[in-house]
Amino acid sequence: MPDNTVPDIAVRDDAGSGLIRIPQRRIGRRDFDFSRQVAVMAIINRTPDSFYDEGKTFALETAVLAAVQAADDGADWVDIGGVPFKPGPELPLAEELDRVIPVIEALSQRSDVVISVDTFRPEVAEAAIAAGAAVINDTTGIHDPRLADVVAASDATLVITHSLARPRQHYPRPHYNDVAGEVAAFLRGRVDFAISRGIPEERLIVDPGHDLNKNTVQTLELTRRFREIAALGLPTLAAVSNKDFIGESLDRDKGQRQDGSIAAATVCVMLGARIVRMHNVRASVDAMRMVETIMGWRRPVLAVHNLGEENE
């Protein structure tokens, strides 16, 4: 009888980006092996003006229900934000806390999913960690050094993202002579800074910042050269979902970018990404589990096709 087992496959980086130095991570209440696993990060925006959902999950109970549903749909972690990246007036600290902390507390009680908070404020980071967040997702590249100190004093993981503007400020016509090289150099410097403030390498993740202070052509080149970011040796996050570089590449409005988003996320994973930040959770989870299976990082749930007495 034919052998219907799936053999173990030695894990290596087929994208050529180099092995992650510390692939096994304990983040919150979950364990990850980024040498053979892609984590899907869901997005919950408690903002009335987020670029994609435009306030769909602004109401507290709606945000909590959406976060729980994302976990039920297979998300490995949920990223909760109270302030959009785009330029705009400063949000009072108390209001940002009021937007994110109740969602973190409620989700922490209902699920063991990893919880991250998208913030650049050390005060919000500290309160979020106390409420149950295990990741601080700073899209400003540690603009405020005190944020690194807050993370260092905790067990939380820090996502360091490349961007150029001061928080919520305009950065017109960004220019790069070598976009991937400059982004990698920026992230390398910020990683060194975070380590100097006491955050161990095993609690650091990097994100090249698709579309953040970058135009579509620059973001596409950065995506093609994603392995140069992954070569830093840290788990690398690709936050590509529904962004303008996808819309402009395909001439698709915000509500029509799911297929392009999954394609972009898949390319990033093949070039070394190990976390993808996505809006459409169920489809993204299926896509990433399929990539893992094709790459030999996980077994099929079933392996019975054409293993019977008669082939199909």
C-alpha positions in Angstrom: 0.0 0.0 0.0 1.3 3.4 -0.8 2.8 5.4 2.1 0.4 8.2 3.0 2.7 9.9 5.5 4.2 13.3 5.0 7.9 13.1 5.8 9.6 15.7 8.0 11.4 18.3 6.0 14.6 20.0 7.3 13.7 23.6 7.8 15.8 26.1 5.9 15.2 29.5 4.4 14.4 28.9 0.8 14.1 32.6 0.2 17.8 33.0 0.8 17.3 35.7 3.5 19.3 33.9 6.2 18.0 32.1 9.3 16.4 34.0 12.0 18.9 34.0 14.9 16.3 33.3 17.6 13.2 31.8 15.8 11.5 30.3 18.9 9.6 33.0 20.7 7.2 33.0 23.6 4.9 36.0 23.0 2.1 36.5 25.5 0.5 33.1 26.1 1.6 31.6 22.8 4.7 29.9 21.4 6.0 30.6 17.9 8.7 29.0 15.8 9.4 31.5 13.0 11.7 29.1 11.2 8.6 27.3 10.0 5.6 29.4 11.0 3.9 32.6 9.7 1.8 34.5 12.2 -1.3 36.4 11.1 -1.8 39.7 12.9 -5.4 40.9 12.7 -6.2 44.7 12.8 -8.7 46.4 15.1 -8.9 50.1 14.8 -10.7 52.0 17.6 -10.5 55.2 15.5 -13.3 57.1 13.6 -10.9 57.9 10.8 -8.8 54.8 10.0 -7.8 54.6 6.4 -9.4 51.3 5.6 -12.5 50.6 7.8 -13.3 54.3 8.4 -14.6 53.8 11.9 -16.3 50.4 11.5 -14.8 49.2 14.7 -14.8 52.5 16.6 -17.6 51.6 19.1 -16.2 49.7 22.1 -18.4 46.6 21.9 -18.0 46.4 18.1 -14.2 46.5 18.6 -14.3 43.8 21.2 -16.5 41.6 19.2 -14.4 42.1 16.1 -11.2 41.2 18.1 -12.8 38.0 19.5 -14.0 37.1 16.0 -10.5 37.6 14.6 -9.1 35.2 17.2 -11.9 32.7 16.4 -11.1 33.0 12.7 -7.6 31.8 13.4 -5.6 35.0 13.9 -2.4 34.4 15.9 -2.6 37.9 17.4 -4.7 41.0 17.3 -3.3 44.5 16.9 -5.3 47.3 18.5 -4.8 50.9 17.6 -6.4 54.1 18.9 -4.5 56.6 16.7 -4.0 56.3 12.9 -0.6 56.7 11.3 -1.8 59.3 8.9 -1.1 63.0 9.7 -3.7 64.7 11.9 -4.2 66.6 15.1 -2.7 65.1 18.3 -5.1 62.9 20.3 -5.1 63.6 24.0 -3.4 60.8 26.0 -6.5 60.1 28.1 -8.5 59.6 25.0 -6.1 57.1 23.4 -6.0 55.2 26.7 -9.8 55.1 26.7 -9.9 53.7 23.2 -7.4 50.8 23.5 -7.3 49.7 27.2 -10.9 48.4 27.5 -10.4 46.4 24.3 -7.2 44.8 25.5 -8.7 43.9 28.9 -11.8 42.4 27.3 -9.9 40.4 24.7 -7.4 39.2 27.3 -10.2 37.7 29.3 -11.8 35.9 26.3 -8.9 34.6 24.4 -5.2 33.5 24.6 -4.5 35.3 21.3 -1.4 37.5 21.4 -2.5 41.2 21.9 -0.5 44.1 20.6 -1.1 47.8 20.8 -0.2 50.2 18.0 1.1 53.2 19.8 4.2 55.5 20.0 3.4 56.8 23.5 5.3 55.2 26.4 2.3 56.0 28.7 0.0 54.0 26.5 2.5 51.2 26.1 2.9 50.9 29.9 -0.9 50.8 30.5 -1.4 48.4 27.6 1.1 45.9 28.9 -0.5 46.1 32.4 -3.9 45.4 30.8 -2.7 42.3 28.9 -0.8 43.4 25.8 2.3 41.4 24.9 3.5 43.4 22.0 4.1 47.1 21.4 3.8 48.0 17.7 5.6 51.3 17.3 5.2 52.7 13.7 7.5 55.6 14.5 10.8 53.7 15.0 11.0 54.5 18.7 10.6 58.2 18.2 10.3 58.5 22.0 13.2 56.7 23.7 11.1 56.3 26.8 9.0 53.7 25.0 12.0 51.4 24.7 12.5 51.8 28.5 8.9 50.8 29.1 9.3 47.7 27.0 12.7 46.9 28.6 11.1 46.9 32.0 8.5 44.4 31.0 8.3 41.0 29.2 6.7 42.5 26.1 8.0 42.3 22.5 8.6 45.5 20.5 7.9 45.9 16.8 10.3 48.5 15.3 8.9 50.0 12.1 10.6 52.2 9.6 9.1 55.6 9.0 10.5 59.1 8.6 8.0 61.6 9.8 7.4 62.8 13.4 4.2 61.2 14.8 1.2 62.3 12.8 3.2 64.9 10.8 3.3 65.3 7.0 6.4 64.1 5.2 6.0 65.3 1.6 7.7 63.6 -1.4 9.9 61.1 0.4 13.2 60.4 -1.4 15.5 57.4 -1.2 18.7 56.8 -3.2 18.4 53.1 -2.2 15.1 52.4 -0.5 15.8 48.9 0.8 19.3 49.7 1.9 18.3 52.8 3.7 15.4 51.1 5.4 17.6 48.2 6.5 20.2 50.6 7.8 17.5 52.6 9.8 16.1 49.4 11.3 19.6 48.1 12.2 20.3 51.3 14.0 17.0 51.3 15.9 17.6 47.6 16.9 21.0 48.5 18.3 19.4 51.4 20.2 16.6 49.2 21.6 19.2 46.7 22.8 21.3 49.5 24.3 18.2 50.4 26.4 17.8 46.9 27.7 15.5 45.1 25.4 16.9 41.7 24.5 17.1 40.6 20.9 14.6 37.8 21.4 11.9 40.4 22.1 12.5 42.5 18.9 10.7 42.4 15.6 11.2 44.6 12.6 8.8 46.1 10.0 10.0 47.9 6.9 6.9 50.1 6.9 5.1 49.5 3.6 3.7 52.8 2.3 4.8 54.7 5.5 6.5 57.8 4.1 7.0 55.9 0.9 5.3 56.2 -2.5 4.0 53.2 -4.5 7.1 52.7 -6.6 9.3 52.8 -3.5 7.1 50.4 -1.7 7.1 48.0 -4.6 10.9 48.0 -4.8 11.0 47.5 -1.0 8.7 44.5 -1.4 10.8 43.0 -4.2 13.9 43.4 -2.0 12.2 42.2 1.2 14.9 39.6 1.8 17.4 42.5 2.5 15.2 43.4 5.5 14.8 39.8 6.6 18.6 39.4 6.4 18.8 41.5 9.6 18.1 38.1 11.3 15.0 39.1 13.3 11.4 38.1 12.7 10.1 40.5 10.1 6.5 41.9 9.9 4.9 42.7 6.6 2.0 45.2 7.0 0.6 45.2 3.5 -3.1 44.8 3.9 -5.3 47.0 1.6 -2.6 49.7 1.3 -2.4 52.3 -1.4 0.5 50.6 -3.2 -1.9 47.7 -3.8 -4.7 49.9 -4.9 -2.5 51.9 -7.2 -0.9 48.8 -8.7 -4.3 47.3 -9.5 -6.5 50.3 -9.8 -8.7 49.0 -7.0 -10.6 50.9 -4.3 -10.2 50.0 -0.6 -12.9 47.4 -0.6 -11.4 45.5 -3.6 -7.9 44.9 -2.5 -8.1 41.6 -0.6 -6.6 39.4 -3.4 -3.8 41.9 -4.0 -3.1 42.0 -0.3 -2.8 38.3 0.0 -0.6 38.2 -3.0 1.7 40.8 -1.6 1.8 39.1 1.8 2.7 35.8 0.2 5.6 37.4 -1.8 6.9 38.9 1.5 6.7 35.5 3.2 8.6 33.8 0.4 11.2 36.5 0.8 11.5 36.1 4.6 8.5 37.7 6.4 7.2 35.7 9.3 4.3 38.0 10.5 1.7 39.5 8.2 -0.7 42.2 9.4 -4.0 41.7 7.6 -7.6 42.9 7.7 -9.3 39.9 6.1 -8.4 37.3 8.7 -10.0 34.0 7.5 -8.7 34.3 4.0 -5.3 35.4 5.2 -5.0 32.5 7.6 -5.9 30.0 4.9 -3.3 31.6 2.6 -0.5 31.5 5.1 -1.3 28.0 6.2 -1.1 27.0 2.6 2.2 28.7 2.2 3.5 26.8 5.2 2.3 23.5 3.9 3.8 24.1 0.4 7.1 25.0 1.9 7.1 21.9 4.0 6.9 23.7 7.3 3.7 22.0 8.4 1.9 18.8 7.5 -1.4 18.8 5.5 -4.4 18.4 7.7 -5.2 15.4 5.5 -3.1 13.5 3.0 -5.3 10.9 1.4 -5.8 12.1 -2.2 -4.9 9.3 -4.6 -3.8 7.0 -1.8 -6.7 4.6 -2.1 -7.1 1.5 -4.3 -8.4 3.6 -7.2 -6.9 6.8 -8.3 -8.9 9.9 -9.2 
